[in-house]
Amino acid sequence: MTRLGIAGAGAWGTALANVAASAGLAVRLWARDPAQAAELAETRLNPRALSGIPLHSGIQPTAELGDLAESEAVLLVTPAQSTRAMAIALAGVMRPGAPLILCAKGLERGTRLPLSDVAADVRPGEPVAVLSGPSFAADVAGGLPTAVTLACTSPGIAEHWAGALSGPAFRVYHGDDVRGVEFGGAAKNVLAIGCGAVIGRGLGESARAALVARGFAEILRLAVACGGRRETLMGLSGLGDLVLTCTSPQSRNFAFGERLGRGVPVEEAAAGRLTEGATTAAVLVELARERNVEMPVAAAVDAVIAGRLGLDEAIDRLMQRPLKREY
């Protein structure tokens, strides 16, 4: 039986553990908190993250990272800004040749590196893959139909693990454009905050549609400038994820933006939940400036989060931009 390790027992890690075990893999699910790991093992439930959804019998919870040592691949399902620290820890236990499959969406602060480059820095020469696409943890864990993308520069690795993780309701496509998949996932979180703010401010669906279209054009420009392929962004990990995240209050990023739109202060709008787009916004804008890529929507979101602009002023500035040829 294929052995899979999953580092991170939050909602997404638990959901992926369930689909992987349902696909016939032997899964070890690592939780940072020993008390949580013990609770998972005893109750077969994860009320902290996915209330009411039982763990598959093929999942073995653990609080010992060394228990992932025999895994033939490890899914890293912790927040984007913890990627380097977790990759360093995993490098000490993972078997040579086992791919590290990144499941967070973001860019590293400070270095502005995509997460695959962070992992490659830590485990040089070892395979790195990225799993991304339009998916809510509750949908996946509940067995609702979902399709995502797994990308690796080694096509054979991508194809193998896409097949291994797929099941009746969880469809995993594969490809080799790691950069395109990463930028689609990271940048759409920033745009989702803007869309949430538009709805929270009561500006209407037409305004949201315009923001999605213009924001997607920005994402395309930056992804291509950073080595991604346009066609990748038109797929699940780009347009697909963008549509989901920018239209549903289930999205933490959208919900964060919606609260901003209603006038909730930035420090309260996250409501105690991790919002990757709020962290990624500044990094994305810095990278765009470095690559000489114009991203006015992302810059407006970053300015509002940082407190440099009020929401109404940011919207006015976007509406007053010069008219020009669309494409």
N, C-alpha and C positions, 0 to 999 in steps of 0.2 A: 504494500500500500504506500502510495506517495505521501511523504511527510512534509507538511507545510507549517511554518512558524508565522505567527502574527504578533507583532509588537505593538501593543496598544489596545486596551479593552474599553474604549469609548463606544459610542453608538455605531460609528462606521466600522471600527475593528470587529465589533461583535457581529454586525450584519454580515461582513465578509467571512467571518469564521463560520457562520451558519451556512452560507451558500457553498463555501468550500467543502465543509463536511457533508453537505447534501450531495455534492458532486463525487463523493467517495474518497476524499482526502483525509488523512489522519492529521488533525489540527491541534497544535499547541498554542493557546492564547495567553500571551503574557500581559499581566497587569502590574503597573508600577507599585500599587498599594497591596501589600500582602493580605490585608483584611478584605479587600475587594476580591482578590484571587480565591481566598477561602470561601467567601460568600458565593462566588460563581460556582465553585466546585460542589458546595453543599446544597444550594437551592436550585442550581441550574437556571437561574434567572439573573438578569442584570438590571435591577431597578434604577440604578444610578444613570443609566444611559438609554435603555430600551425596555421600558416597563411593559410587562405582560407577555413578552416574547421569550419562550424557553430556549435554552441552549441545546443545540443538536447533541446527540449522544456521542458523536465522533470528536467532540471538542474536549481537550484536556486543559483546564486553566492552570496557570502557574505564576508565581511571582519571582521565579529564578530565571534570569535571562539565559543562563547556561543551558537551560532545558531546550533551547532552540538550536543547540549545536548540531544536531543530526538532521535538521530541516534541509530539504532539497531546494527550498527557496524561502525567503522571509518577506512578508508584507510589512512595511513600516507605516503604521497608521497612527502617528502622533502628530501634533501641530507642526506646521512648516518651520517655525523658528527653533524647534528642538531637533531638527533633522541632523545637524552636524554632531551634536552630543550623542544622539542615539546611534548614528552610524559608527561613531568611534567605539561605543560600547559593543555594538554588534560585530564590529570587525574582529574583536577579540574572541568571539565564539563561533562565528559562521564558518562553515566548511569551505575550502577553496572551490571556486567555480559556481557556488550557489548564488543565484541572482538576488539582489536586493530590489524589491518592487516598491516604489514610492507611491503612497496613496494620498499625501497631503497636497494642497494647491497653494503655491506661494513662491516668493523669491526671498533669499536670505538677506536680512538687513546688514548693512555695512559693506558686504562684498558685492551685493546686487546679483549674486549668482543664482541661476536656476538650481533647483534642488538636486537634479541629476549630477551637476558639476560638483556640488557639495559632497555627494556620496562618492564620486570618482576621486576627489581629493583625499578622502579618508581611506578608500579601498582601491588604490590604483590597480588597473588591469583586471578588476573583477566586474562581472556584468551588472548593469543597472537597468531597470525597466521602470516605466511609469504607468499607473492605472488611473484613468480619469474618464469622466463622462457624466451625463445627466442622471443623477442618482441620489435619492434621499434614503438614508439608512433605514427608516421605518418601512419604506416601500420594499426595499431589498430583503430585509429580515422577515417581512410579512409574506414573501413569496410573490409579490406583484411583478409583472413583466418589466424588465429593465435591460438596457443595452449600454455598454461602456466600451472603452478602447484600452488596449494594453500595447505599449510601444517599447521597443528595445532596438538598439542599433544592430543587434544580432537577430536577424529575422527568425531564425530557428527557435530561439529562446522565447520570443514573443508569441509565435504560433503555438509552441508546446504549452505554455502556461495559460494562454487564452483558452485553449481546449480543455486544460485540466480544471480551470475555474468555472467553466460554463456549465449550466444546468438547464432544466426545463424552463425556468423563468428568468434566468440570468445569462444574458448573451454577451460574450466578450469577443469583440473584433480585435484584430491585431495589425500592427504596422511597425515602421522603423523610424518615423519622424518624432523622435523624443522631444525635440525642441518645440515643434508645433503643438504637440499635445500639452506640454508644460505651460506654454504661454496662454493657450486657450483657457486652461483651468485657473491659472493665477489671475489673469486680467479680468475675467468675467466677474469675479467676486467684487472688484472695485466698481464695475459698471452696475452691478446689482444694488449696491448702496445708493447710487444715484437714482436708479429706477424706484427704489423704495421711497426716497425722499420726494420724488415727483408725486407719487401716489399719496404719501402722507400730507403733502402740501395741498392736495386737492386740485392738481393741475390737469388731471384727466388722462384717459387712455391714449389719446392722440399724441400727447407730449411724451408719454412713456415709449410709444412705438418709435417716435423720432429719435429719442435718446438711445434706444437699443440699436437702431440702424447706424447712427453716427458713431456710437461707441464701438460697435462691431468693426466699423471701418478703421478705427484707431487700433484696435487689437490686431487686425490683419497687418497693418503697416508695421507695427512693432515686431510681431512674430516673424514676419518675412525678413526684417532688418537684422534679426538675431539668429537667422538660419533656419527658421521653420518654413514649411511649405503651405501655400495658400489653400490647397485642396484639403489639407488636414484640418484647417480652421473651419472649413465648410462642413465638417463631419460632427460626430458625436461629442468629441472633446472640445469643440469650439462652439459652433452654432447651437448644437443640441444642448450643451450645458448652459449656454447663455440664455436660451429661451426658458429653461426650467428655473434658473436662479433669479431671473429678472421678472418673473411673473407670479411667484408663489411666496406667500408669507411663511411657508415652512422653511424657506432659506434664511439662515441666520443673518446673512449679509443684507438681504432685502428687508428683513424685519428691523435690523439696525437702522437702515436708511429711512424706513417708514416712520420710526420713532423720531429721528432727526427732523423729518418733515413736519411732524406734529409739534415741534418745538422742545422736545426732550433734550437736555444738555448731552453733549457727546459722552461725558464720563458716566452718564446713566443709561445711555441708549443701548449699550450692549447687554444690559440686564443680567450681568454676571456670566454671560456665555461668550465663548471664544468667537471672534469675528475676524476671520483671516483677511478679508478685504481691507479692513481698517489698518492692519499692519502692512499690507502689500502696497497700498496706495502711494505712499511716499517713495518706496523703492521703485515702483513702476515709473513714476514721473521722473525720478533721477535717471533711471536707465534710458528712458525715452529722450531726455535732454542730451545724454551722453551719445546716443545714436542719431541725434538730430531728427527725431521723429516727433511730429506734432500730435499731441494728445490732449486737446482742450477739455474734454469731458472728464478724463481721469485727473487732470490738473485741478479742475473745479472741485471734484470730490475730495481730493487731498487737501485743498485749501480750507474746505469746510471742516473736515475732521481736525485739522491742525489749528483751527480757530483764526486763520488769517482772513477769512471771508465769512460773512453771514450767508445763510442759504439763499435768501432773496437776491442778494448782491451777486452771488455766483450764477444764479439763473439768469439775471439780467445781462451779465457779461457774455454768457453763451448766446443769448438771443440777439445781442448787438454785434456779434462777429460778422465780418464782411461776407456778403453773399458771393458765391463762386461756383464754378462748374462742379457738379457733384462727383464725377469720376473721370 
